[in-house]
Amino acid sequence: MTGSEWFGAAPGGLNRYFTDLYRAMAQHPGVSVTAAAFGTADDVGAGSWGPAGGSTLRRTRTAFTARDHLARGTVIDRHFCLYGPLARSGATALPLVVHFHGPWAQESAMAGESAVAVRAKHLFERLRYRGADRFIVLSGTFRDVLERDYNVAPERISIIPPGVDLRRFHVAPHDLSTPTRTVLCVRRLERRMGIDVLLRAWPQVLAVHPDARLVVVGTGTAERELRAQAAPLADTVTFTGRVDDDRLTDLYARATVSVVPTVALEGFGLIALESLAAGRAPIVTDCGGLPDAVRDLDPTLIVPAGSSDALGDRLVTGLNGALPDPAACRAHAETFTWDVAAARHTALYRDLR
């Protein structure tokens, strides 16, 4: 397995997924797995290409020239197009699996990068995807993106939903002894994450629940503009920046409801599963694979992407009490296990040997 960074070195959905999948594969019967990414991980067999920081060019060169683990492998599974060696080099020729976590070029375009940079990234993606034997996506949405934008044949794409680490989160009962209600949003602070829509919806929530509080966890390129947008609401909105797992668990315990307001390019939304594992219902948009996380629990948790009115209305009814209870949320999270995901990955790898 080759990734971008280990989650402990650089928090984020892709890195969380890569780290947790590696751990699940390492514990799966009949599987021997090694993995490499930037930063350090404490797991046995978890390799590192060096520190998580530094120039992109240096990191790309370092990961591209890494060869030591290839001699021990039968399949290479690449999780980010920029990093990792060729699967076919000299006498070494391994089946290549590509995890498609999202269209890198399109994400860069939404972050405001230049047209030249976006085109270069798209060409690089296509180059690195060339020769892949199989692609893995987390939802039907990104399967469609691969088919439409990268001309990948549907028979080469497998949908394998993610799991959630149920040991990381514990369920706390709602504290209804105080009139204060807390909404928790855990997201990278990027434009496509829809936090600007959430902030536009927030006055609508305060009109009904004046004591409500919004806690936004994360960092990103849009942080300055989002803080400026939230300035008139400063007494009710808190930006925490990056937090560790212990602090995140505590924030879930204190929250009434969580929200994932993404407006574009959401492959699944692992954070929705983590909220459910903590016993807190996530209100999500109908963007990408997000509905897959909650549809079978309560379809009213899904609102139209980009609609501040719809999001505000659902937050109000949620704070009024119209939410699945913590036990139901946790039970639903338990239908997404890493054991099942690891078994499906193992079956796919064996098909390629």
Phi, psi and omega in degrees: 000134175235132184234198178261289174224155169289147186300323180296337180270328182208094181301148180161160185299314181298316183290324175298314181299311181302314182295314183289323177295319178302314181297320179293319179293323181295335181263356185280135182301137174079012183239134170245123187225138168239160181210152177219140175200177179276152187089184181241149174228149184275352186288144174295133181085359180270105183271166180226141174268000180131189182298156181288336181274190178101177184288148179297321181298314180297317182293321179297315180297317181299312182290325183292327183269358179292132184225345192300321184281345183294326182295339183262358188257162171243341177217140172250133183239108185261131185252353176209131190297333187287330189242144176120149182284169173295145175280341180234111182211116181061236181278351181270125177217104181250147170302140183247125172251135178244122170277117180265101182268355179152158179282102184305315183296316180294321177298320179294322178298317181291337177278357176096014179289161184291158179299325179296314180296320180296316179296319180297319179293321180295318178296321179294319176303310182298323178296315183286337178276344182298133178087359178294136179279329180207147175245143175242130175235162182268345183205166178296334180299312181283338169299316180295323178297316179299316180294314188283314190262344183236004176055041177269131181294138185300328181291349178264003184247130176241135177263118177231105180299154180281172171251183176222141180282100185289343179281340186284332185240145174239156184268127175247140178293153175294137175267101183263011182280349181240145178288346181289130176243138184243131174253129183248129177235115181247107186205154164292140184275076178237157186300323184287351181280352172074018181290333174297323177295317178300317180293327175292329180281340190298319177302328177296322178291316182295333179298331180259324181236079185296341179267005182293153179230140177248126178245121182249121182251130176136172176225167178167181187289341181263010187299316183298314182291327179289321176296322178294319178297325183276352186306316179294345181251020193305327183290343186241357182237130179236130171259120183268345191073203180282140178231157177275176185297322180296317179293320179297318178301319178294321179295321176298318181299327181274346185279151172272321183205154173248168182216138178233092191266029186307143179248347181199149168058051176254113183288319177208307184096066181303331182297332177295321177293323180294321176298317178297320179297331177274003178082019181242125181291132175263129169273124187234165175266169178275039183261126174057228183270003182305316180302332180299335183282336188232349188304317183281352175267306182196102183296343178288352175285353182261128179235159180297133179296136176087355182264105179292327179295313180295319180295316178299316179301315183289327175295320178298311181294327176295315178291338173286345178120357183277073181217150169300143182285167183304321181295320179293321178298313181296318179299322178292319178301326182291351174277352177247093183246150176290335177298315179294317180298318180295320179297320180291322176296317181300317179297320179294315180300317182295328177297335184268350183286000000 
